Amino acid sequence: MSHDIVPWNTPEPLSGPIGVPLVDLLDRLLATGVVISGDLVIAIADVPLVRLSLHALLSSVNERIPSPWADGGPL
């Protein structure tokens, strides 16, 4: 079984099965950032009782890019 690197920007369509190593996928996603959002509604008899909203940003941290906060951040 060979694990060939799949080019991300190709003008022609890819043929055959496409495999991307999980480490490469996570590296690509964290380098650019990922936004995850979703809603969960708990209802009884079509009456919404509880609504939970999730909004998360996942991104890598680079020490060469300064923090946007003067005091180092909210944490």
PyMOL commands that place a pseudoatom at each C-alpha (Angstrom):
pseudoatom trace, name=CA, resn=MET, resi=1, chain=A, elem=C, hetatm=0, pos=[0.000, 0.000, 0.000]
pseudoatom trace, name=CA, resn=SER, resi=2, chain=A, elem=C, hetatm=0, pos=[1.544, 3.292, -1.065]
pseudoatom trace, name=CA, resn=HIS, resi=3, chain=A, elem=C, hetatm=0, pos=[0.682, 6.689, 0.391]
pseudoatom trace, name=CA, resn=ASP, resi=4, chain=A, elem=C, hetatm=0, pos=[1.176, 9.204, -2.388]
pseudoatom trace, name=CA, resn=ILE, resi=5, chain=A, elem=C, hetatm=0, pos=[0.880, 12.876, -1.639]
pseudoatom trace, name=CA, resn=VAL, resi=6, chain=A, elem=C, hetatm=0, pos=[-2.270, 14.237, -3.262]
pseudoatom trace, name=CA, resn=PRO, resi=7, chain=A, elem=C, hetatm=0, pos=[-1.817, 17.714, -4.769]
pseudoatom trace, name=CA, resn=TRP, resi=8, chain=A, elem=C, hetatm=0, pos=[-4.344, 20.200, -3.414]
pseudoatom trace, name=CA, resn=ASN, resi=9, chain=A, elem=C, hetatm=0, pos=[-4.461, 22.427, -6.492]
pseudoatom trace, name=CA, resn=THR, resi=10, chain=A, elem=C, hetatm=0, pos=[-4.787, 20.442, -9.713]
pseudoatom trace, name=CA, resn=PRO, resi=11, chain=A, elem=C, hetatm=0, pos=[-6.503, 21.742, -12.846]
pseudoatom trace, name=CA, resn=GLU, resi=12, chain=A, elem=C, hetatm=0, pos=[-7.677, 18.277, -13.951]
pseudoatom trace, name=CA, resn=PRO, resi=13, chain=A, elem=C, hetatm=0, pos=[-10.020, 16.037, -11.949]
pseudoatom trace, name=CA, resn=LEU, resi=14, chain=A, elem=C, hetatm=0, pos=[-8.413, 13.285, -9.910]
pseudoatom trace, name=CA, resn=SER, resi=15, chain=A, elem=C, hetatm=0, pos=[-9.156, 9.683, -10.766]
pseudoatom trace, name=CA, resn=GLY, resi=16, chain=A, elem=C, hetatm=0, pos=[-9.210, 6.666, -8.489]
pseudoatom trace, name=CA, resn=PRO, resi=17, chain=A, elem=C, hetatm=0, pos=[-9.315, 6.588, -4.703]
pseudoatom trace, name=CA, resn=ILE, resi=18, chain=A, elem=C, hetatm=0, pos=[-7.883, 9.617, -2.947]
pseudoatom trace, name=CA, resn=GLY, resi=19, chain=A, elem=C, hetatm=0, pos=[-5.946, 9.146, 0.264]
pseudoatom trace, name=CA, resn=VAL, resi=20, chain=A, elem=C, hetatm=0, pos=[-4.618, 11.913, 2.464]
pseudoatom trace, name=CA, resn=PRO, resi=21, chain=A, elem=C, hetatm=0, pos=[-2.663, 11.067, 5.599]
pseudoatom trace, name=CA, resn=LEU, resi=22, chain=A, elem=C, hetatm=0, pos=[-4.433, 12.339, 8.713]
pseudoatom trace, name=CA, resn=VAL, resi=23, chain=A, elem=C, hetatm=0, pos=[-1.346, 14.250, 9.849]
pseudoatom trace, name=CA, resn=ASP, resi=24, chain=A, elem=C, hetatm=0, pos=[-1.197, 16.162, 6.561]
pseudoatom trace, name=CA, resn=LEU, resi=25, chain=A, elem=C, hetatm=0, pos=[-4.903, 16.937, 6.745]
pseudoatom trace, name=CA, resn=LEU, resi=26, chain=A, elem=C, hetatm=0, pos=[-4.652, 18.245, 10.326]
pseudoatom trace, name=CA, resn=ASP, resi=27, chain=A, elem=C, hetatm=0, pos=[-1.575, 20.295, 9.432]
pseudoatom trace, name=CA, resn=ARG, resi=28, chain=A, elem=C, hetatm=0, pos=[-3.386, 21.884, 6.504]
pseudoatom trace, name=CA, resn=LEU, resi=29, chain=A, elem=C, hetatm=0, pos=[-6.538, 22.595, 8.541]
pseudoatom trace, name=CA, resn=LEU, resi=30, chain=A, elem=C, hetatm=0, pos=[-4.718, 24.082, 11.540]
pseudoatom trace, name=CA, resn=ALA, resi=31, chain=A, elem=C, hetatm=0, pos=[-2.451, 26.217, 9.346]
pseudoatom trace, name=CA, resn=THR, resi=32, chain=A, elem=C, hetatm=0, pos=[-5.467, 27.936, 7.816]
pseudoatom trace, name=CA, resn=GLY, resi=33, chain=A, elem=C, hetatm=0, pos=[-7.939, 27.580, 10.695]
pseudoatom trace, name=CA, resn=VAL, resi=34, chain=A, elem=C, hetatm=0, pos=[-11.245, 25.772, 10.998]
pseudoatom trace, name=CA, resn=VAL, resi=35, chain=A, elem=C, hetatm=0, pos=[-14.593, 27.108, 12.183]
pseudoatom trace, name=CA, resn=ILE, resi=36, chain=A, elem=C, hetatm=0, pos=[-17.017, 24.606, 13.697]
pseudoatom trace, name=CA, resn=SER, resi=37, chain=A, elem=C, hetatm=0, pos=[-20.578, 25.642, 14.381]
pseudoatom trace, name=CA, resn=GLY, resi=38, chain=A, elem=C, hetatm=0, pos=[-23.744, 23.782, 15.139]
pseudoatom trace, name=CA, resn=ASP, resi=39, chain=A, elem=C, hetatm=0, pos=[-27.070, 23.882, 16.940]
pseudoatom trace, name=CA, resn=LEU, resi=40, chain=A, elem=C, hetatm=0, pos=[-28.767, 21.305, 19.112]
pseudoatom trace, name=CA, resn=VAL, resi=41, chain=A, elem=C, hetatm=0, pos=[-32.449, 21.716, 19.926]
pseudoatom trace, name=CA, resn=ILE, resi=42, chain=A, elem=C, hetatm=0, pos=[-34.201, 19.477, 22.460]
pseudoatom trace, name=CA, resn=ALA, resi=43, chain=A, elem=C, hetatm=0, pos=[-37.945, 19.447, 21.883]
pseudoatom trace, name=CA, resn=ILE, resi=44, chain=A, elem=C, hetatm=0, pos=[-40.961, 17.534, 23.168]
pseudoatom trace, name=CA, resn=ALA, resi=45, chain=A, elem=C, hetatm=0, pos=[-44.088, 17.370, 20.980]
pseudoatom trace, name=CA, resn=ASP, resi=46, chain=A, elem=C, hetatm=0, pos=[-42.566, 19.901, 18.568]
pseudoatom trace, name=CA, resn=VAL, resi=47, chain=A, elem=C, hetatm=0, pos=[-42.102, 22.420, 21.390]
pseudoatom trace, name=CA, resn=PRO, resi=48, chain=A, elem=C, hetatm=0, pos=[-38.449, 23.499, 21.639]
pseudoatom trace, name=CA, resn=LEU, resi=49, chain=A, elem=C, hetatm=0, pos=[-37.299, 23.405, 25.263]
pseudoatom trace, name=CA, resn=VAL, resi=50, chain=A, elem=C, hetatm=0, pos=[-33.525, 23.805, 25.123]
pseudoatom trace, name=CA, resn=ARG, resi=51, chain=A, elem=C, hetatm=0, pos=[-31.275, 25.203, 22.415]
pseudoatom trace, name=CA, resn=LEU, resi=52, chain=A, elem=C, hetatm=0, pos=[-27.499, 24.840, 22.526]
pseudoatom trace, name=CA, resn=SER, resi=53, chain=A, elem=C, hetatm=0, pos=[-25.291, 26.662, 20.025]
pseudoatom trace, name=CA, resn=LEU, resi=54, chain=A, elem=C, hetatm=0, pos=[-21.659, 25.795, 19.406]
pseudoatom trace, name=CA, resn=HIS, resi=55, chain=A, elem=C, hetatm=0, pos=[-19.240, 28.125, 17.669]
pseudoatom trace, name=CA, resn=ALA, resi=56, chain=A, elem=C, hetatm=0, pos=[-15.554, 27.221, 17.837]
pseudoatom trace, name=CA, resn=LEU, resi=57, chain=A, elem=C, hetatm=0, pos=[-12.422, 28.349, 16.007]
pseudoatom trace, name=CA, resn=LEU, resi=58, chain=A, elem=C, hetatm=0, pos=[-9.493, 25.952, 15.804]
pseudoatom trace, name=CA, resn=SER, resi=59, chain=A, elem=C, hetatm=0, pos=[-6.188, 27.355, 14.649]
pseudoatom trace, name=CA, resn=SER, resi=60, chain=A, elem=C, hetatm=0, pos=[-2.505, 26.948, 15.310]
pseudoatom trace, name=CA, resn=VAL, resi=61, chain=A, elem=C, hetatm=0, pos=[-0.479, 29.482, 17.273]
pseudoatom trace, name=CA, resn=ASN, resi=62, chain=A, elem=C, hetatm=0, pos=[2.605, 31.072, 15.789]
pseudoatom trace, name=CA, resn=GLU, resi=63, chain=A, elem=C, hetatm=0, pos=[5.009, 32.906, 18.079]
pseudoatom trace, name=CA, resn=ARG, resi=64, chain=A, elem=C, hetatm=0, pos=[6.197, 35.112, 15.194]
pseudoatom trace, name=CA, resn=ILE, resi=65, chain=A, elem=C, hetatm=0, pos=[2.750, 36.716, 14.892]
pseudoatom trace, name=CA, resn=PRO, resi=66, chain=A, elem=C, hetatm=0, pos=[2.092, 39.139, 17.770]
pseudoatom trace, name=CA, resn=SER, resi=67, chain=A, elem=C, hetatm=0, pos=[-1.006, 38.882, 19.913]
pseudoatom trace, name=CA, resn=PRO, resi=68, chain=A, elem=C, hetatm=0, pos=[-3.803, 41.348, 19.048]
pseudoatom trace, name=CA, resn=TRP, resi=69, chain=A, elem=C, hetatm=0, pos=[-4.154, 42.113, 22.777]
pseudoatom trace, name=CA, resn=ALA, resi=70, chain=A, elem=C, hetatm=0, pos=[-1.681, 44.488, 24.417]
pseudoatom trace, name=CA, resn=ASP, resi=71, chain=A, elem=C, hetatm=0, pos=[-1.623, 42.592, 27.749]
pseudoatom trace, name=CA, resn=GLY, resi=72, chain=A, elem=C, hetatm=0, pos=[-1.143, 39.145, 26.193]
pseudoatom trace, name=CA, resn=GLY, resi=73, chain=A, elem=C, hetatm=0, pos=[-4.765, 38.094, 25.895]
pseudoatom trace, name=CA, resn=PRO, resi=74, chain=A, elem=C, hetatm=0, pos=[-7.931, 37.432, 27.830]
pseudoatom trace, name=CA, resn=LEU, resi=75, chain=A, elem=C, hetatm=0, pos=[-6.638, 34.296, 29.547]
for i in range(1, 75): cmd.bond("trace and resi %d" % i, "trace and resi %d" % (i + 1))
show_as sticks, trace
zoom trace
